[in-house]
Each structure stands twice: as structure tokens, then as C-alpha cells.
Amino acid sequence: MNISEKHISEAQMEEMVALVDNQQQSIGLDRFDVESVLKGKVGMAYEAGDEENMGNGPFMREFFGQLAQKEQVKMSSYLLLLLRMDPNRPMMMDEMEAINDFLEALGDCDFEVRWGIGNCPEGEVMSILAVCTRDI
């Protein structure tokens, strides 16, 4: 799995608001969520799409498994997750468990978490955006 990584700070706030706030979402994120994760903070944005058509559960387990190993994630205090998936399909229990297992794998890390579920970009089965930041 290829997870793209990008340094992110308050300077990219409008770009991130446009990405998050322009989505059709069943569980919504908005400008306030992006501001709470980026204003006065720095970190990394991680993103991947299920290009191998692994299926949502296995894709999420692989993505979050890799994410849990990253030092930047372990040092973060704020986490924004945007899961983009087929709007005609409910989220399954194994997919929720992948998120829970990820948060448990981080152990004593103390996060403020914001998350949403939006529609998947055209031609993708699923994609995940995770923004992990800490105060400057």
C-alpha cells in the first residue's frame, strides 16, 4: 500500500477545509473540525486509496497498521480522519474495529479525534485521509 505523506500546518488550512467541507458526508467534518486540528499546529497528512481493491476492512487494517508505526502519529495530540467510501454501503463492524484497534495500538497517546465519513472520489472503492498534528 502506498500512503502519501505531506507536512501540514496552519498554512494549508484553506486547502484542507476545501477538501473536507466540499464532500457529501454521512458523518460530517467542517471548517471548525479542520481549524481545531490545524490552527497553531504542525504535523503530517497521510492519504491512501484502495487501488488494489482489497476490500474496506483489509484496506483499513493495512492503512491503520502502517499509521500506528509512524513516530509523527505517536507524537500527535490531534487527529482528523476522513473515511471516503461508497455512500450506498453502510460501515461494517470489522471496519469500525480497524479504527478501534488503531487507537488502542497507540496505547497511552492522548488524542483529540475528529472524524467523518464522506463519499469516495470517482473511480475509487475507498480512501482515507488522516491528519495528525501537535501544538507548535
C-alpha positions as a Markdown table, in Angstrom:
| # | Residue | x | y | z |
|---|---|---|---|---|
| 1 | Met | 0.0 | 0.0 | 0.0 |
| 2 | Asn | 1.3 | 3.4 | -0.9 |
| 3 | Ile | 0.4 | 6.0 | 1.7 |
| 4 | Ser | 1.2 | 9.6 | 0.6 |
| 5 | Glu | 2.7 | 11.8 | 3.3 |
| 6 | Lys | 2.7 | 15.6 | 3.4 |
| 7 | His | 3.9 | 18.0 | 6.0 |
| 8 | Ile | 1.0 | 20.2 | 7.1 |
| 9 | Ser | 0.5 | 23.3 | 9.1 |
| 10 | Glu | -2.0 | 26.2 | 9.6 |
| 11 | Ala | -0.8 | 27.5 | 6.2 |
| 12 | Gln | -2.7 | 24.7 | 4.4 |
| 13 | Met | -5.9 | 25.2 | 6.4 |
| 14 | Glu | -8.0 | 26.6 | 3.5 |
| 15 | Glu | -6.8 | 23.8 | 1.2 |
| 16 | Met | -7.8 | 21.2 | 3.9 |
| 17 | Val | -11.2 | 23.0 | 4.5 |
| 18 | Ala | -11.9 | 22.8 | 0.8 |
| 19 | Leu | -11.1 | 19.1 | 0.7 |
| 20 | Val | -13.1 | 18.2 | 3.7 |
| 21 | Asp | -16.0 | 20.7 | 3.5 |
| 22 | Asn | -16.9 | 20.0 | -0.1 |
| 23 | Gln | -17.6 | 16.4 | 0.4 |
| 24 | Gln | -21.0 | 14.8 | 0.6 |
| 25 | Gln | -20.8 | 13.3 | 4.1 |
| 26 | Ser | -22.9 | 10.9 | 6.1 |
| 27 | Ile | -20.9 | 11.8 | 9.2 |
| 28 | Gly | -19.7 | 15.4 | 8.6 |
| 29 | Leu | -16.5 | 17.3 | 9.1 |
| 30 | Asp | -16.5 | 21.0 | 8.7 |
| 31 | Arg | -14.3 | 24.1 | 8.9 |
| 32 | Phe | -14.4 | 24.0 | 12.7 |
| 33 | Asp | -13.0 | 20.5 | 12.8 |
| 34 | Val | -10.2 | 21.4 | 10.4 |
| 35 | Glu | -9.4 | 24.6 | 12.4 |
| 36 | Ser | -9.3 | 22.7 | 15.7 |
| 37 | Val | -6.7 | 20.2 | 14.2 |
| 38 | Leu | -4.6 | 22.8 | 12.3 |
| 39 | Lys | -4.7 | 26.2 | 14.0 |
| 40 | Gly | -1.4 | 26.8 | 15.7 |
| 41 | Lys | -0.3 | 23.3 | 15.0 |
| 42 | Val | 2.1 | 21.3 | 12.7 |
| 43 | Gly | 2.1 | 17.7 | 11.6 |
| 44 | Met | 1.5 | 15.3 | 8.8 |
| 45 | Ala | -1.3 | 14.4 | 6.4 |
| 46 | Tyr | -1.4 | 10.8 | 5.3 |
| 47 | Glu | -3.7 | 9.6 | 2.5 |
| 48 | Ala | -4.2 | 6.4 | 0.6 |
| 49 | Gly | -6.8 | 4.9 | -1.7 |
| 50 | Asp | -7.8 | 1.2 | -2.1 |
| 51 | Glu | -6.3 | 0.9 | -5.6 |
| 52 | Glu | -5.7 | -2.8 | -5.2 |
| 53 | Asn | -9.4 | -3.4 | -4.3 |
| 54 | Met | -8.5 | -5.1 | -1.1 |
| 55 | Gly | -12.0 | -4.5 | 0.4 |
| 56 | Asn | -12.7 | -1.9 | 3.0 |
| 57 | Gly | -11.9 | -4.0 | 6.1 |
| 58 | Pro | -8.5 | -5.3 | 4.9 |
| 59 | Phe | -7.6 | -1.9 | 3.4 |
| 60 | Met | -8.4 | -0.1 | 6.7 |
| 61 | Arg | -6.4 | -2.6 | 8.7 |
| 62 | Glu | -3.4 | -2.2 | 6.5 |
| 63 | Phe | -3.6 | 1.6 | 6.4 |
| 64 | Phe | -4.1 | 2.0 | 10.2 |
| 65 | Gly | -1.5 | -0.7 | 10.9 |
| 66 | Gln | 1.1 | 1.3 | 9.0 |
| 67 | Leu | -0.1 | 4.6 | 10.5 |
| 68 | Ala | 0.3 | 3.3 | 14.1 |
| 69 | Gln | 4.0 | 2.6 | 13.4 |
| 70 | Lys | 4.8 | 6.2 | 12.5 |
| 71 | Glu | 6.5 | 8.4 | 15.1 |
| 72 | Gln | 4.7 | 11.5 | 14.0 |
| 73 | Val | 1.4 | 9.9 | 14.7 |
| 74 | Lys | 2.5 | 8.7 | 18.1 |
| 75 | Met | 3.7 | 12.3 | 19.0 |
| 76 | Ser | 0.5 | 13.9 | 17.8 |
| 77 | Ser | -2.2 | 15.4 | 20.0 |
| 78 | Tyr | -4.9 | 16.0 | 17.3 |
| 79 | Leu | -6.2 | 13.5 | 14.8 |
| 80 | Leu | -8.6 | 14.2 | 11.9 |
| 81 | Leu | -9.8 | 11.2 | 10.0 |
| 82 | Leu | -11.9 | 11.3 | 6.8 |
| 83 | Leu | -13.0 | 7.9 | 5.5 |
| 84 | Arg | -14.4 | 8.2 | 2.0 |
| 85 | Met | -16.4 | 5.2 | 0.9 |
| 86 | Asp | -19.4 | 4.1 | -1.2 |
| 87 | Pro | -22.4 | 6.1 | 0.0 |
| 88 | Asn | -24.7 | 3.2 | -0.7 |
| 89 | Arg | -22.9 | 0.9 | 1.7 |
| 90 | Pro | -23.1 | 1.0 | 5.5 |
| 91 | Met | -19.9 | 0.9 | 7.6 |
| 92 | Met | -19.4 | -2.7 | 8.8 |
| 93 | Met | -18.3 | -3.8 | 12.3 |
| 94 | Asp | -14.9 | -5.0 | 11.1 |
| 95 | Glu | -14.2 | -1.6 | 9.6 |
| 96 | Met | -15.1 | 0.1 | 13.0 |
| 97 | Glu | -12.9 | -2.4 | 14.7 |
| 98 | Ala | -10.0 | -1.4 | 12.4 |
| 99 | Ile | -10.3 | 2.2 | 13.8 |
| 100 | Asn | -10.6 | 1.0 | 17.4 |
| 101 | Asp | -7.6 | -1.3 | 17.0 |
| 102 | Phe | -5.6 | 1.6 | 15.6 |
| 103 | Leu | -6.4 | 3.8 | 18.5 |
| 104 | Glu | -5.7 | 1.0 | 21.0 |
| 105 | Ala | -2.3 | 0.3 | 19.3 |
| 106 | Leu | -1.3 | 3.8 | 20.2 |
| 107 | Gly | -1.5 | 3.0 | 23.8 |
| 108 | Asp | -1.3 | 5.9 | 26.2 |
| 109 | Cys | -1.3 | 8.6 | 23.4 |
| 110 | Asp | -3.9 | 11.3 | 24.3 |
| 111 | Phe | -5.6 | 12.4 | 21.1 |
| 112 | Glu | -8.4 | 14.8 | 20.3 |
| 113 | Val | -10.1 | 13.0 | 17.5 |
| 114 | Arg | -12.4 | 14.4 | 14.7 |
| 115 | Trp | -13.7 | 12.0 | 12.1 |
| 116 | Gly | -16.1 | 11.8 | 9.3 |
| 117 | Ile | -17.4 | 9.6 | 6.5 |
| 118 | Gly | -17.7 | 11.0 | 3.1 |
| 119 | Asn | -18.3 | 9.8 | -0.5 |
| 120 | Cys | -15.4 | 8.2 | -2.2 |
| 121 | Pro | -13.8 | 10.0 | -5.1 |
| 122 | Glu | -14.8 | 8.9 | -8.6 |
| 123 | Gly | -13.2 | 5.6 | -9.5 |
| 124 | Glu | -12.1 | 4.6 | -6.0 |
| 125 | Val | -13.6 | 2.0 | -3.7 |
| 126 | Met | -12.3 | 3.7 | -0.6 |
| 127 | Ser | -9.8 | 6.2 | 0.6 |
| 128 | Ile | -8.6 | 7.5 | 3.9 |
| 129 | Leu | -7.2 | 10.9 | 4.9 |
| 130 | Ala | -5.6 | 11.2 | 8.3 |
| 131 | Val | -4.2 | 14.5 | 9.6 |
| 132 | Cys | -2.0 | 14.2 | 12.7 |
| 133 | Thr | -0.8 | 17.4 | 14.4 |
| 134 | Arg | 0.6 | 18.8 | 17.6 |
| 135 | Asp | 0.8 | 22.3 | 19.1 |
| 136 | Ile | 3.7 | 24.4 | 17.9 |
